[in-house]
């Protein structure tokens, strides 16, 4: 009975192993590296899967742990469909040795493990300098080199102490066959290339190297720059003339701008166009004044004076009374209306009125008041008496009426 059970177990194990062996193991395991960046890649024959989807599992272990009885592999990529696995995040020690293995799986079927040994110090590729800067120093060139960087942005010199740089430089020329390259090896980060031609373009490229494991990086992209040197006398003279011309133009433009501003302001606030003399005499207070005035001297006099009224004098006929022997009384009232009465020289001397025909009569002083209207003059008693005297005078015959000379009084 025991023998039958043992045979059955052996047959089951053989069947299981045969099924597992149907999947081919990954092949051509390789590490794609640059400084401390590591990517494990492999190849696998897809035809062995029979059209079924296949996944891969990648694990790693330090080599010295293989001697331990209990080997604890660390899974980095679990059931991935890609044929590569990034190991950079593991932060592997640069001088250590590690074991990587990969297995293919399809459902419940698994392939055998494919194993790869890897030593970063020996197998990891060395990268070029992270940065190269050129600076002219006379007829020399200063080359500043920055170390390659790890995945943690630290210098690779911390992992490779014997690393150095190879500098290749040449004179820039369109004729590539005539190029004569020169090489300088240095472990310093600042190098001066001497004995170069002045005012000449040179191109520089740099490579990182590690001779212990014969490592060398690719060269950086060539950088070209022109050297310097003593300035020729003709160039100094040319610079001086150009500077002098620029200064002259600046000063000239400044003076011209100042002159234009001055003329514009002067023309705006002090115009040169003058009015004709006859207009100036009419508008200005004095002939020599340039300030126009709104009022002339005549208008100013009108403003200072009162209103002037001119009234014509009303001429009344003179009445000559009878001789004193007659019974007709001669009534004379003082002339309050500002009128002048004249009598003939042959009249009575008691009347006090003299005619200007004889040339010896005296004129009464004119009144200072003007006659405003005819209606107001008929309202006084003297006016009524004068009317009566006019009626009486119309009856007297043989007497001639003498009119006044038409003198007008003016009131101011």
Beta strands, then each sheet from edge to edge (+ up, - down):
strand 1: 27-34
strand 2: 37-43
strand 3: 55-62
strand 4: 74-80
strand 5: 84-86
strand 6: 97-106
strand 7: 109-110
strand 8: 114-119
strand 9: 131-137
strand 10: 140-146
strand 11: 164-171
strand 12: 182-186
strand 13: 190-193
strand 14: 201-210
strand 15: 215-216
strand 16: 223-226
strand 17: 309-310
strand 18: 410-411
sheet 1: 1+ 2- 5+
sheet 2: 4+ 3- 6+ 7-
sheet 3: 4+ 3- 6+ 8-
sheet 4: 9+ 10- 13+
sheet 5: 12+ 11- 14+ 15-
sheet 6: 12+ 11- 14+ 16-
sheet 7: 17+ 18-
end
